[in-house]
């Protein structure tokens, strides 16, 4: 199990570039980041609905979840920066022009509950 998550909320600022945005994020950025030390895997999700009464701000359409094997924020940041600098030096586009990163944070594990089906009668 991952010790923590790095969570990034983003949006594409140009609907005409949405396909390029997804291609860059899915096939370039995520693989680049998970090459860095401490990363287990990364996945992205698209918002398809909201819970009633959950905040008044407009929800962000995309979220990326990066599972990591450390709770050391400094080590994680250092690992990400090292891999991104190396990729940039090789000509990799580090941020697609249509990508707005709105929030990015590091969350350590607190607890977990699994669904337990009710016994059938």
C-alpha distances in whole Angstrom, upper triangle without the diagonal:
4,6,9,11,14,16,20,22,25,28,31,34,36,36,38,35,32,32,32,30,27,28,28,24,23,24,25,23,19,20,21,19,16,18,18,16,13,12,9,11,13,15,18,20,23,25,27,28,27,27,31,32,28,30,33,32,32,28,27,27,23,20,18,14,12,9,9,8,11,13,16,18,20,19,17,20,22,20,20,24,25,23,25,28,28,28,31,33,33,34,31,31,28,29,31,34,33,30,30,26,27,24,21,19,16,14,12,10,12,12,11,14,14,17,20,23,26,28,31,34
4,5,7,11,13,16,19,22,26,28,31,34,34,36,33,30,30,30,27,25,26,25,22,21,22,23,20,17,18,19,16,13,16,15,13,10,9,7,9,11,13,16,18,22,23,25,26,26,26,30,30,27,28,31,30,29,26,24,24,21,18,15,11,9,6,5,5,8,10,13,14,17,15,13,17,19,17,17,21,21,20,22,25,25,25,28,30,30,31,28,28,25,26,28,31,30,27,26,23,24,21,18,15,12,11,9,8,11,12,12,15,16,19,22,25,28,31,33,37
4,7,10,13,17,20,23,27,29,32,35,35,38,35,32,32,32,29,27,28,27,24,23,25,25,22,19,20,20,17,15,17,16,14,10,10,10,12,14,16,19,20,24,25,27,28,27,27,30,30,27,28,31,30,30,27,25,26,23,19,17,13,11,8,6,5,6,6,10,11,15,13,12,15,17,16,17,20,21,21,22,25,26,26,28,31,31,32,29,29,26,27,29,32,31,28,27,23,24,20,17,14,11,9,6,6,9,11,12,16,17,21,23,27,30,32,35,39
4,7,10,13,16,20,23,26,29,32,32,34,32,29,30,29,26,25,26,25,21,21,23,23,20,17,18,19,15,14,17,15,14,10,10,10,11,12,14,16,18,21,22,25,25,24,25,28,28,24,25,28,26,26,23,22,22,19,16,13,10,8,6,5,7,7,6,9,10,13,13,11,13,16,15,15,18,20,19,20,23,24,24,26,29,29,30,27,27,23,24,26,29,28,24,23,20,20,17,13,11,7,6,4,5,9,11,12,16,18,21,24,27,30,33,36,39
4,6,10,13,16,19,22,25,28,28,31,28,25,26,26,22,21,23,21,18,18,20,20,17,14,16,17,13,12,16,14,14,11,9,10,10,9,11,13,14,17,18,21,22,22,22,26,26,22,22,25,23,23,20,18,19,16,12,10,6,5,5,6,9,9,9,11,10,14,14,11,13,16,15,14,17,19,18,19,22,23,22,24,27,28,28,25,24,21,21,23,25,24,21,20,16,17,13,10,8,6,5,6,8,11,13,14,17,18,21,25,27,31,33,36,39
4,7,10,13,17,20,22,25,26,28,25,23,24,23,20,19,21,19,15,16,18,18,14,12,15,15,11,11,14,13,13,11,9,11,11,9,11,12,14,17,18,21,22,22,23,26,26,22,22,24,22,22,18,16,17,14,10,8,6,5,7,7,11,11,10,11,9,12,13,9,10,14,13,11,14,17,16,16,19,21,20,21,24,25,25,22,21,17,17,19,22,21,17,17,13,14,11,7,6,4,6,9,11,14,16,17,20,22,24,28,30,34,37,39,42
4,7,10,14,17,19,22,23,25,23,21,22,21,18,17,19,18,14,15,18,18,14,12,16,16,13,13,17,16,17,15,13,14,12,10,10,10,11,13,14,18,19,18,19,23,22,19,18,21,18,18,15,13,13,11,7,6,5,6,9,11,14,14,14,15,13,16,16,13,13,17,16,14,16,19,18,17,21,22,21,22,25,26,26,22,21,17,16,18,20,19,15,14,11,11,8,6,5,6,7,11,13,15,17,17,20,21,24,27,30,33,36,38,41
4,6,10,13,16,19,20,22,20,17,19,18,15,14,17,15,12,14,17,16,12,11,15,15,12,14,17,16,18,17,14,16,14,11,11,9,11,12,13,17,18,18,20,23,23,19,18,20,17,16,13,10,11,8,6,5,7,8,12,13,17,17,17,17,15,17,18,14,14,17,17,13,16,19,17,16,19,21,20,20,24,24,23,20,18,15,13,15,17,15,12,10,7,8,6,4,7,9,11,14,16,19,21,21,23,25,26,30,32,35,39,41,44
4,7,11,13,16,17,20,18,15,18,18,14,14,17,16,12,14,18,17,14,14,17,18,15,17,20,20,22,20,18,19,17,13,12,10,10,10,10,14,15,15,17,20,20,16,16,17,14,12,9,6,8,6,4,6,9,12,15,17,21,21,20,21,18,20,21,18,17,20,20,17,19,22,21,19,22,24,22,22,26,26,25,22,19,16,14,15,16,14,10,9,6,6,5,6,9,12,13,17,19,21,22,22,24,25,27,31,32,35,39,40,44
4,7,9,12,13,16,14,12,15,14,11,11,14,13,11,13,16,16,13,13,17,17,16,18,21,21,23,22,20,21,18,15,13,10,10,10,11,14,16,16,19,22,22,19,17,18,14,12,10,6,7,5,6,8,11,14,17,20,23,24,23,24,21,22,23,20,19,22,21,18,19,22,21,18,21,23,21,21,25,25,23,20,17,15,12,12,12,10,7,5,4,5,7,9,12,15,17,21,22,24,26,26,28,28,30,33,35,38,41,43,46
4,6,9,10,13,11,9,12,13,9,10,14,13,11,14,17,17,15,15,19,19,18,21,23,24,26,26,23,24,21,17,15,12,11,10,11,14,15,16,20,22,22,19,18,18,14,12,10,6,6,6,9,11,15,17,21,23,27,27,27,27,24,26,27,23,22,25,24,21,22,25,23,21,23,25,23,22,26,26,24,20,17,16,12,11,11,8,6,5,7,8,10,12,16,19,21,24,26,28,29,29,30,31,32,35,37,39,43,44,47
4,6,7,9,8,6,10,10,7,9,12,11,11,13,16,16,14,16,19,19,19,22,24,25,28,28,25,26,23,19,17,14,13,12,13,16,18,19,22,25,25,23,21,21,17,14,13,10,8,9,12,13,17,19,23,25,29,30,30,30,27,28,29,26,24,27,26,22,23,26,24,21,23,25,22,21,25,25,22,19,16,15,11,9,9,5,5,6,9,11,14,15,19,22,24,27,29,31,32,32,33,34,34,38,39,42,45,46,50
4,7,9,8,8,12,12,9,12,15,14,14,17,19,19,17,19,22,22,22,25,27,27,30,30,28,29,26,22,21,17,17,15,16,18,20,21,24,26,26,24,22,21,17,14,14,11,11,12,15,17,20,22,26,28,32,32,32,32,29,30,31,28,26,28,28,24,24,27,26,22,25,27,24,22,26,26,23,21,17,16,13,10,8,5,6,6,10,11,15,17,21,24,26,30,32,34,35,35,36,37,38,41,42,45,48,49,53
4,5,5,7,10,10,9,12,14,14,15,17,19,19,18,20,23,23,24,26,28,29,32,32,30,31,28,24,22,19,18,16,17,19,21,23,26,28,29,27,25,24,20,17,17,14,13,14,17,19,23,25,28,31,34,35,35,35,32,33,34,30,28,31,30,26,27,29,27,24,26,28,25,23,27,26,23,21,17,17,14,11,9,6,8,10,13,15,18,20,24,27,29,33,35,37,38,37,39,39,39,43,44,47,50,51,54
4,5,5,9,10,9,11,14,15,15,17,19,20,19,21,24,24,25,27,29,30,34,33,30,31,28,24,22,18,17,15,16,17,19,21,25,27,28,26,25,24,20,17,17,14,12,13,17,19,23,25,29,31,35,36,36,37,34,35,35,32,30,33,32,28,29,31,29,26,29,30,27,26,29,28,25,23,19,20,16,13,12,9,11,12,16,17,20,22,26,28,30,34,35,37,38,37,38,38,38,42,42,45,48,48,52
4,6,8,9,10,12,13,14,16,17,19,19,20,22,24,25,26,28,30,31,34,35,32,32,29,25,23,20,20,17,19,20,23,25,29,30,32,30,29,27,24,21,20,18,16,16,20,21,25,27,31,33,37,38,38,39,36,37,37,34,32,34,33,29,30,32,29,26,29,30,26,25,28,27,24,22,19,20,17,13,12,9,12,15,18,20,23,25,28,31,33,36,38,40,41,40,41,41,41,44,45,48,51,51,54
4,6,5,6,9,10,10,12,14,15,16,16,18,20,21,22,24,26,27,31,31,28,29,26,22,20,18,18,16,18,20,23,25,28,31,32,29,29,28,24,21,20,17,15,15,18,18,22,24,28,30,34,35,35,35,32,33,34,30,29,31,29,26,26,28,26,23,25,26,23,22,25,24,21,18,15,16,13,10,9,7,9,12,15,18,21,22,26,28,30,34,35,38,39,38,39,39,39,43,44,47,50,50,53
4,5,5,6,9,10,10,12,14,15,15,16,19,20,21,23,25,26,30,30,26,27,23,20,18,14,14,12,15,16,19,22,25,27,29,27,26,25,22,19,17,14,12,12,15,16,19,21,25,28,31,33,33,34,31,32,32,29,28,30,29,25,26,28,25,23,25,26,23,22,26,25,22,19,16,17,14,11,11,8,9,12,14,17,19,20,24,26,28,31,32,35,35,34,36,35,36,39,40,43,46,46,50
4,5,5,6,9,10,11,12,13,14,16,18,19,20,22,24,26,29,29,26,26,23,19,17,14,15,14,16,18,21,24,27,30,31,29,29,29,26,22,20,17,14,13,16,17,20,22,25,28,31,33,34,34,32,33,33,29,28,30,29,25,26,28,25,23,25,26,22,22,25,24,21,18,16,17,15,11,13,10,12,15,17,19,22,22,25,28,29,32,33,36,36,35,36,35,36,39,40,43,46,46,49
4,5,5,6,8,10,10,11,12,14,16,17,18,20,22,24,27,28,25,25,22,19,17,15,16,16,18,20,24,26,29,32,33,31,30,30,27,23,22,18,16,15,17,17,20,21,25,27,30,32,33,33,30,31,31,28,26,28,26,23,24,25,22,20,22,23,19,19,22,20,17,15,12,14,12,8,10,9,10,14,16,19,21,21,25,27,29,32,33,36,37,36,37,37,38,41,42,45,48,49,52
4,6,5,6,9,10,10,10,12,15,15,16,18,20,22,25,25,22,23,20,16,15,12,14,13,16,18,21,23,27,29,30,28,27,27,23,20,18,15,13,11,13,13,17,18,22,24,28,29,30,30,27,28,28,25,23,25,24,20,21,23,21,18,21,22,18,18,21,20,18,14,12,12,9,6,8,6,7,10,12,15,17,18,21,23,25,28,30,33,34,33,34,34,35,39,40,43,46,47,50
4,5,5,6,8,10,10,11,13,14,15,17,19,21,24,24,21,21,17,14,12,10,11,11,14,16,20,22,25,28,30,27,27,27,24,21,18,15,12,10,12,12,15,16,20,22,26,28,29,29,27,28,28,24,24,26,24,20,22,24,21,19,22,22,19,19,23,21,19,16,14,14,12,10,12,10,9,13,14,16,18,18,21,23,24,27,28,31,32,31,32,31,32,36,37,40,43,43,47
4,6,5,6,7,9,10,12,13,15,16,18,20,24,24,21,21,18,15,13,12,14,14,18,20,23,25,29,32,33,30,30,31,27,24,22,19,16,14,15,14,17,18,21,23,26,28,30,30,28,29,28,25,24,26,24,20,22,23,20,18,21,21,17,18,21,19,17,14,12,13,12,10,13,12,12,15,16,19,21,20,23,24,26,29,30,33,34,33,34,33,34,38,39,42,45,45,49
4,6,6,5,6,9,10,11,12,14,16,18,21,22,19,20,17,14,14,12,15,15,19,21,24,26,30,32,34,31,30,30,27,24,22,18,16,14,15,13,16,16,20,22,25,26,28,28,25,26,25,22,21,23,21,17,18,20,16,14,17,17,14,14,17,16,14,10,8,9,8,7,10,10,10,13,14,17,19,18,21,22,25,27,29,32,33,32,34,34,35,39,40,43,46,47,51
4,6,6,5,6,9,10,10,12,14,16,19,20,16,17,14,11,10,9,11,13,16,19,22,23,26,30,31,27,27,28,24,22,19,16,14,11,11,9,12,13,16,18,22,23,25,25,23,24,23,20,19,21,19,15,17,19,16,14,17,18,14,15,19,18,16,12,10,10,9,8,11,11,9,12,12,15,16,15,18,19,21,24,25,28,29,29,31,30,32,35,37,40,43,44,48
4,6,6,6,8,10,11,12,14,16,19,19,16,16,12,10,8,8,11,12,16,18,22,24,27,30,31,28,28,29,26,24,21,17,15,12,12,10,12,13,16,18,21,23,25,26,24,25,24,21,21,22,20,17,19,20,17,16,19,19,16,17,21,19,18,14,13,13,12,12,15,14,12,15,15,18,18,17,19,20,22,24,25,28,29,28,29,29,30,33,35,38,41,42,45
4,6,7,6,9,11,12,13,16,19,20,16,16,13,11,11,11,14,16,20,22,25,27,30,34,35,32,32,33,30,27,25,21,19,16,16,13,15,15,17,19,22,24,26,27,25,26,25,21,21,22,20,17,19,19,16,15,18,17,14,16,18,16,15,12,12,12,13,12,16,16,14,18,17,21,21,20,22,23,24,27,28,31,32,30,32,32,33,36,37,41,43,44,48
4,6,6,6,9,10,11,13,17,18,15,16,14,12,13,13,16,18,21,24,27,29,32,35,36,33,32,33,30,28,25,21,20,16,16,13,15,15,17,19,22,23,25,25,23,24,22,19,19,20,17,14,16,16,13,11,14,14,10,12,15,13,12,8,8,9,10,10,14,15,13,16,16,19,20,18,21,21,24,26,27,31,32,31,33,33,35,38,40,43,46,47,51
4,6,5,6,9,10,12,15,16,13,15,12,10,11,11,15,16,20,23,25,27,29,33,33,30,30,30,27,25,22,19,18,14,13,11,13,12,15,16,19,20,22,22,20,21,19,16,16,17,15,11,13,14,11,9,13,13,10,11,15,14,13,9,8,7,8,9,13,13,11,14,13,16,16,15,17,18,20,23,24,28,29,29,31,31,33,37,38,42,44,46,50
4,5,5,6,9,11,14,14,11,11,9,6,8,9,13,15,18,21,24,25,28,31,32,29,29,30,27,25,22,19,17,13,12,9,10,9,12,13,16,18,20,20,19,20,18,15,15,17,14,11,14,15,12,11,15,15,12,14,18,17,16,13,12,11,11,12,16,16,13,15,14,17,16,14,16,16,18,20,22,25,26,26,28,28,30,33,35,38,41,43,46
4,6,5,6,9,12,13,10,11,9,8,10,12,16,18,22,24,27,29,31,35,36,32,32,34,31,29,26,22,21,17,16,12,13,11,13,14,17,19,21,21,20,21,19,16,16,17,14,12,14,14,11,11,15,14,11,14,17,15,15,12,13,12,13,15,18,19,17,19,17,21,20,18,19,19,21,22,23,27,28,27,30,29,31,34,36,40,42,44,48
4,6,5,7,11,13,11,12,11,10,13,14,18,20,24,27,29,30,33,36,37,33,33,34,31,29,27,23,22,18,17,14,14,12,14,14,17,18,20,20,19,19,17,14,14,14,11,9,11,11,7,7,11,10,8,10,13,12,13,9,11,9,12,13,17,18,16,18,17,20,19,17,18,18,21,22,24,28,29,29,32,32,34,37,39,43,45,47,51
4,5,6,9,10,8,10,9,8,11,13,17,19,22,25,28,28,31,34,34,31,30,32,29,28,25,21,21,17,15,11,11,9,11,11,14,15,17,16,15,15,14,11,11,12,9,6,9,10,7,7,11,11,10,12,15,15,15,12,13,10,12,14,18,19,16,17,15,18,17,14,15,14,17,19,20,24,26,26,29,29,32,35,37,41,43,45,49
4,5,8,8,5,7,6,7,10,13,17,20,23,26,28,29,31,34,35,31,31,33,31,29,26,23,22,18,16,12,11,8,9,9,11,13,16,16,15,16,14,11,12,13,10,9,12,12,9,11,14,14,12,15,18,17,18,15,16,14,16,18,21,22,19,20,18,20,19,16,16,15,17,18,19,23,24,24,27,27,29,33,35,38,41,43,46
4,7,9,7,9,9,11,14,16,20,23,26,29,32,33,35,38,39,35,35,37,34,33,29,26,25,22,19,16,15,12,12,12,13,15,18,17,17,17,14,12,13,13,9,9,11,10,7,10,13,11,10,14,16,15,16,14,16,14,17,19,22,23,21,22,20,23,22,19,19,18,20,20,22,26,27,27,30,30,33,36,38,42,44,46,50
4,6,6,9,11,12,15,18,21,24,27,30,32,33,35,38,38,34,34,36,33,32,29,26,26,22,20,16,15,11,12,10,11,12,15,14,13,13,10,8,10,9,5,6,9,8,6,9,11,11,11,14,15,16,17,15,17,14,17,19,23,24,21,22,20,22,20,17,17,15,18,18,20,24,26,26,30,30,33,36,39,42,44,47,50
4,6,9,11,13,17,20,23,26,29,32,34,34,35,39,39,35,35,37,35,34,31,28,28,24,21,18,16,12,12,9,9,9,13,12,12,12,9,7,10,9,6,8,11,10,9,12,14,13,14,17,18,19,21,19,20,18,20,23,26,27,24,25,22,24,22,18,17,15,17,17,19,22,24,25,28,29,32,35,38,41,44,46,50
4,7,10,12,15,18,21,25,27,30,32,32,33,36,36,33,33,35,33,32,29,27,27,23,20,16,14,10,9,5,5,6,9,9,10,11,8,7,10,10,8,9,13,12,12,14,17,17,17,20,22,22,24,21,22,19,21,24,27,28,24,25,22,23,21,17,15,13,14,13,15,19,21,21,25,26,29,32,34,38,40,43,46
4,6,8,12,15,18,21,24,27,29,29,30,34,34,30,31,33,31,30,27,24,24,20,17,13,11,7,6,4,6,8,11,12,12,14,11,8,11,12,9,9,13,13,12,14,17,17,16,19,21,21,22,20,20,18,19,22,25,25,22,23,20,21,19,16,15,12,14,14,15,19,20,20,23,24,27,30,32,36,38,41,44
4,7,11,14,17,21,23,26,28,28,29,33,34,30,31,34,31,31,27,25,24,20,17,13,11,7,5,5,7,10,13,15,15,17,15,12,15,16,13,13,17,17,15,17,20,20,19,22,24,24,25,22,22,20,22,23,27,27,24,24,21,23,21,18,17,14,15,14,15,18,19,19,21,21,24,27,30,33,35,37,41
4,7,11,14,17,20,23,25,26,27,31,32,28,29,31,29,28,24,22,21,17,14,11,8,6,5,7,10,13,15,17,17,19,17,14,16,17,14,13,17,18,15,16,20,20,18,21,24,23,24,20,21,18,19,21,24,24,21,22,19,21,19,17,16,15,15,16,16,19,20,19,21,21,24,27,29,32,35,37,40
4,7,10,14,17,19,22,23,25,28,29,26,26,28,26,24,21,18,17,13,11,7,6,4,6,9,12,15,16,18,17,19,18,14,16,18,15,13,17,18,15,16,19,20,18,20,23,22,22,19,18,16,17,18,21,20,17,18,16,18,16,14,14,14,14,16,16,20,20,19,22,22,24,27,29,33,35,37,41
4,7,11,13,16,18,20,22,25,27,23,24,26,24,22,19,16,14,11,8,6,5,7,9,12,15,18,19,21,20,22,21,17,18,21,19,16,19,21,18,18,22,22,20,22,25,24,24,20,19,18,17,18,21,19,16,18,16,17,16,14,15,15,15,17,17,20,21,19,21,21,22,26,27,31,33,35,39
4,7,10,13,16,17,19,23,24,21,22,23,21,19,15,13,11,7,6,4,6,9,12,15,18,20,21,23,21,24,23,19,20,22,20,18,21,22,20,19,23,23,21,22,26,25,24,20,19,17,16,16,19,17,14,15,13,15,14,14,15,16,16,19,19,22,22,21,22,22,23,27,28,31,34,36,39
4,7,9,12,13,16,20,21,18,19,21,19,17,13,11,8,6,5,6,8,12,14,17,21,23,23,25,23,26,26,22,23,25,24,21,24,26,23,22,26,27,24,26,29,28,27,23,22,20,18,18,20,17,15,15,14,15,15,15,16,17,17,20,20,22,22,20,21,21,22,25,26,29,33,34,37
4,6,9,12,15,18,20,17,18,19,17,14,11,9,6,5,7,9,12,15,18,21,25,26,26,28,26,29,29,25,25,28,27,24,26,28,26,24,28,29,26,27,31,30,28,25,22,21,19,18,19,16,14,15,14,15,15,16,18,20,20,23,23,25,25,23,24,23,23,27,28,31,34,35,38
4,6,8,11,14,16,14,15,16,14,11,8,7,5,6,8,11,13,17,19,23,26,27,27,29,27,30,30,27,27,30,29,26,28,31,29,27,31,32,29,30,34,33,31,28,25,24,21,20,21,18,16,16,15,15,15,17,18,20,20,23,23,24,24,23,23,23,23,26,27,30,33,34,37
4,7,11,13,16,14,16,17,16,13,10,10,8,10,12,15,16,20,22,26,29,31,30,32,30,33,34,30,30,34,32,29,32,34,32,31,34,35,33,33,37,36,34,31,28,27,24,23,24,21,19,19,19,18,19,20,22,24,23,26,25,26,26,24,24,23,22,26,26,28,32,32,35
4,7,9,12,11,13,14,14,12,9,11,10,12,13,17,18,22,24,27,30,31,31,33,31,34,35,31,31,35,34,31,33,36,34,33,36,38,35,36,39,39,37,34,31,29,27,26,26,23,21,20,20,19,19,21,22,24,23,26,25,26,25,23,23,23,22,25,25,27,31,31,34
4,6,9,7,9,11,11,10,8,10,11,13,14,17,18,22,24,27,30,31,30,32,30,33,34,31,31,34,34,31,33,36,35,33,37,38,36,36,40,40,38,35,32,30,28,27,27,24,22,21,20,18,18,20,21,23,22,24,24,24,23,22,22,22,21,25,25,27,31,31,34
4,6,6,9,11,13,12,11,14,14,16,16,19,20,23,25,28,31,31,30,32,30,34,35,32,32,36,35,33,35,38,37,36,39,41,39,39,43,43,41,38,35,33,31,30,31,28,25,24,23,20,20,22,22,23,22,24,23,23,22,21,20,21,20,23,23,25,28,30,32
4,6,9,10,12,13,12,16,17,19,19,23,23,27,28,31,34,34,33,35,33,37,38,35,35,39,38,36,38,41,40,39,42,44,42,42,46,46,44,41,38,36,33,33,33,30,28,26,25,22,22,24,24,26,25,27,26,25,24,24,23,23,22,25,25,26,30,31,33
4,6,8,11,12,12,16,18,20,20,23,24,27,29,31,34,34,32,34,32,35,37,34,34,38,38,36,38,41,40,39,42,44,42,42,46,46,45,41,39,36,33,33,33,30,28,26,25,22,21,23,23,25,24,26,26,25,24,24,23,25,24,27,28,29,32,34,36
4,7,9,10,10,13,15,17,17,20,20,24,25,28,30,30,28,31,28,32,33,31,30,34,34,32,34,37,36,35,38,40,38,39,42,43,41,38,35,33,30,30,30,27,25,23,21,18,17,20,20,22,20,23,22,22,22,21,21,23,23,26,27,28,32,34,36
4,6,8,9,12,15,17,17,20,21,24,26,28,31,31,29,30,28,31,33,30,29,33,34,31,33,36,36,34,37,39,38,37,41,42,40,37,34,32,29,29,29,26,23,21,20,16,16,18,19,21,20,23,23,23,23,24,24,26,26,29,31,32,36,37,40
4,7,9,12,15,17,18,22,23,26,28,31,34,33,31,33,30,33,35,32,31,35,35,33,34,37,37,35,37,40,38,38,41,42,40,37,34,32,29,28,28,25,23,20,20,16,17,20,21,23,23,26,27,26,27,27,28,29,29,33,34,35,39,40,43
4,6,9,12,15,16,19,21,24,27,29,32,31,30,31,28,30,32,30,28,32,33,30,31,34,34,31,34,37,35,34,38,39,37,34,30,28,25,25,24,21,19,16,16,13,13,17,18,21,21,25,26,26,27,27,28,30,30,34,35,37,40,42,44
4,7,9,12,14,18,20,23,26,28,32,32,30,31,28,31,33,30,28,32,32,29,30,34,33,30,33,35,33,33,36,37,35,32,28,26,23,22,22,19,17,15,15,12,13,17,19,22,22,26,27,27,28,28,29,30,30,33,34,36,40,41,44
4,6,9,10,14,16,20,22,25,28,29,27,29,26,29,30,27,26,30,30,26,28,31,30,28,31,33,31,31,35,35,33,30,27,25,21,21,21,18,16,14,13,11,12,15,16,19,19,23,24,24,25,25,26,26,27,30,31,34,37,39,41
4,6,8,11,14,17,20,23,26,27,26,27,24,27,28,24,23,27,27,23,25,28,27,24,28,30,27,27,31,31,29,26,23,21,18,17,17,14,12,10,10,8,9,12,15,18,18,22,23,24,25,25,26,27,27,31,32,35,38,40,43
4,7,11,14,17,20,23,27,27,27,28,26,28,29,25,25,28,27,24,25,28,27,24,28,29,27,27,31,30,28,25,22,20,17,16,17,14,12,11,11,11,12,14,17,19,20,23,24,26,26,25,26,27,27,31,32,34,38,39,42
4,7,10,13,17,20,23,24,24,25,23,25,26,22,22,25,24,20,22,25,23,21,25,26,24,24,28,27,26,22,20,18,15,14,16,13,10,10,10,10,11,12,14,17,18,21,22,24,24,24,25,25,26,30,31,34,37,38,41
4,7,10,13,16,20,21,20,22,19,22,22,19,19,22,21,18,20,23,21,20,23,25,23,23,27,27,26,22,20,17,15,16,18,15,12,12,10,10,9,10,11,13,14,17,18,20,21,20,22,23,24,27,29,32,35,37,40
4,7,10,13,17,18,18,19,17,20,20,16,16,19,18,15,18,20,18,17,21,22,20,21,24,24,23,20,18,15,14,15,18,16,13,13,10,12,11,9,11,12,13,16,17,19,20,20,22,22,24,28,29,33,36,37,41
4,6,10,13,15,15,17,15,18,18,14,15,18,17,14,18,20,18,18,21,22,21,22,26,25,25,21,20,18,17,18,21,20,16,16,13,14,12,10,10,10,10,13,13,16,17,17,19,20,22,25,27,31,34,35,39
4,6,10,12,13,14,13,16,15,11,13,15,13,11,15,17,15,15,19,20,18,20,23,23,24,20,19,17,17,19,22,21,17,18,15,16,14,11,10,9,10,12,13,16,18,17,20,21,23,27,29,32,35,37,41
4,7,9,11,13,13,16,14,11,14,16,14,13,17,18,17,18,21,21,21,23,26,26,26,23,23,20,20,22,25,25,21,21,18,19,17,14,12,10,10,10,11,14,15,15,18,19,21,25,27,31,33,36,39
4,6,8,10,10,13,11,8,11,13,11,11,15,16,15,17,20,20,20,22,25,25,26,23,23,20,21,24,27,27,23,23,20,21,18,14,12,10,10,9,11,14,16,16,20,21,24,27,30,33,36,38,42
4,7,9,11,13,11,9,13,14,12,13,17,17,17,19,22,22,22,25,27,27,28,26,26,23,25,27,30,30,27,27,23,24,21,18,15,12,12,10,11,14,16,17,20,21,25,27,30,34,36,38,42
4,5,8,10,8,7,11,12,11,13,16,16,17,19,21,22,22,25,27,27,29,26,27,23,25,28,30,31,27,26,23,24,20,17,14,10,11,9,10,14,16,18,21,23,27,29,32,36,38,41,44
4,6,9,9,8,11,13,13,14,17,18,19,20,22,24,24,26,28,29,31,28,28,25,25,28,31,31,27,26,22,23,19,16,12,9,8,6,9,12,15,17,21,23,26,29,32,35,38,41,44
4,6,5,6,9,10,11,13,14,16,17,19,20,22,23,24,26,28,29,27,27,23,25,28,30,31,27,26,22,23,19,16,13,10,11,9,12,15,18,21,24,27,30,33,36,39,42,45,48
4,6,5,6,9,10,11,12,14,16,16,18,20,21,22,24,26,27,25,24,21,22,25,27,27,24,22,19,19,16,12,10,7,9,10,13,16,19,21,25,27,31,34,37,40,43,45,49
4,5,5,6,9,10,11,12,14,15,16,18,20,21,22,25,26,24,24,20,22,25,27,28,25,23,20,21,18,14,12,11,13,13,17,20,23,25,29,31,34,37,40,43,46,49,52
4,6,5,6,9,10,11,12,14,15,17,18,20,21,23,25,23,23,20,22,25,28,29,25,25,21,22,20,16,14,12,14,14,17,20,23,25,29,30,34,37,40,43,46,48,52
4,5,5,6,9,10,11,12,14,16,17,18,20,22,23,20,21,17,19,22,25,25,22,22,18,19,17,13,11,9,12,12,15,19,21,23,27,28,31,34,37,41,43,46,49
4,5,5,6,9,10,11,12,14,15,16,18,20,21,19,19,15,17,20,22,23,20,19,16,17,15,12,11,10,13,14,18,21,24,26,29,31,34,37,40,43,46,48,52
4,5,5,6,9,10,11,12,14,15,17,19,20,19,19,16,18,22,24,25,22,22,19,21,19,15,15,13,17,17,20,24,27,28,32,34,37,40,43,46,49,51,55
4,6,5,6,9,10,11,12,14,16,17,19,17,18,15,17,21,24,25,22,22,19,21,19,16,15,14,17,17,20,24,26,27,31,32,35,38,41,44,47,49,53
4,6,5,6,9,10,11,12,14,16,17,14,15,12,14,17,20,21,18,18,16,18,16,13,13,13,16,17,20,24,26,27,30,31,34,38,40,44,46,49,52
4,6,5,6,9,10,10,12,14,15,14,14,11,13,17,19,21,18,18,16,19,17,14,15,15,18,20,23,26,29,30,34,35,38,41,44,47,50,52,56
4,6,5,6,9,10,11,13,15,14,15,12,15,19,22,24,21,22,20,22,21,18,18,18,21,22,25,28,31,32,35,37,39,43,45,49,51,54,57
4,6,5,6,9,10,11,13,11,13,10,14,17,20,22,19,21,19,22,21,18,18,18,21,22,25,28,31,31,34,35,38,41,43,47,49,52,55
4,5,5,6,8,10,11,9,10,7,10,14,16,18,16,17,16,19,19,16,17,18,21,23,26,29,31,32,35,36,39,42,44,48,50,52,56
4,5,5,6,9,10,9,11,9,12,16,18,20,19,20,18,21,21,19,20,20,24,26,29,32,35,35,39,40,42,45,48,51,54,56,60
4,5,5,7,9,9,11,10,14,17,20,22,21,22,21,24,24,21,23,23,26,27,30,33,36,36,39,40,43,46,48,52,54,56,60
4,5,5,7,5,8,8,11,14,17,19,18,20,19,23,23,20,22,22,26,27,30,33,35,36,38,39,41,44,47,50,53,54,58
4,5,5,5,7,6,10,13,15,18,17,19,18,22,22,20,22,23,27,29,31,35,37,38,41,41,43,47,49,52,55,57,60
4,5,7,10,10,14,16,18,21,20,22,22,25,26,24,26,26,30,31,34,38,40,40,43,44,46,50,52,55,58,60,63
4,6,9,11,14,16,18,21,21,23,23,26,27,25,27,27,31,32,35,38,40,41,43,44,46,49,51,55,57,59,62
4,6,9,12,13,15,18,18,21,21,25,26,24,27,28,31,33,35,39,41,41,44,44,46,49,51,55,57,59,62
4,6,9,10,13,16,15,18,18,22,23,21,24,25,28,30,32,36,37,37,40,40,42,46,47,51,54,55,59
4,6,7,9,12,12,14,15,19,20,19,22,23,27,29,32,35,37,37,39,40,41,45,46,50,53,54,58
4,7,9,12,10,12,12,16,17,16,18,20,23,26,28,32,34,34,37,37,39,43,44,48,51,52,56
4,6,8,7,9,9,13,15,14,17,20,23,26,28,31,33,33,36,36,38,42,44,47,50,51,55
4,5,5,9,10,14,16,16,20,22,25,28,30,33,35,35,37,37,39,42,44,47,50,51,55
4,6,8,11,14,17,18,21,24,27,30,33,35,37,37,39,40,41,45,46,49,52,54,57
4,7,10,12,16,17,21,24,26,30,32,34,36,35,37,38,39,42,44,47,50,51,54
4,6,9,12,13,17,20,22,26,28,30,32,32,34,34,36,39,41,44,47,48,52
4,6,9,11,15,18,21,24,27,29,31,31,33,34,35,39,40,43,47,48,51
4,6,7,11,14,17,21,23,25,27,28,30,31,33,37,38,41,45,46,50
4,7,10,14,16,20,22,24,26,27,29,30,32,36,38,40,44,45,49
4,7,10,13,16,19,21,23,24,26,28,30,33,35,38,42,44,47
4,7,10,14,16,19,21,22,25,27,29,32,35,38,41,43,46
4,7,10,13,15,18,19,22,25,27,30,33,36,39,42,45
4,7,10,13,16,17,21,23,26,29,32,35,38,40,44
4,7,9,12,14,17,19,22,26,29,31,35,37,41
4,7,10,12,16,18,22,25,28,31,33,36,40
4,6,8,12,15,18,21,24,27,30,33,36
4,7,11,14,17,20,23,26,28,32,35
4,7,10,14,16,20,22,25,28,31
4,7,10,13,16,19,21,25,28
4,7,9,13,15,18,21,24
4,6,10,13,15,18,21
4,6,9,12,15,18
4,6,9,12,15
4,6,9,12
4,6,9
4,6
4
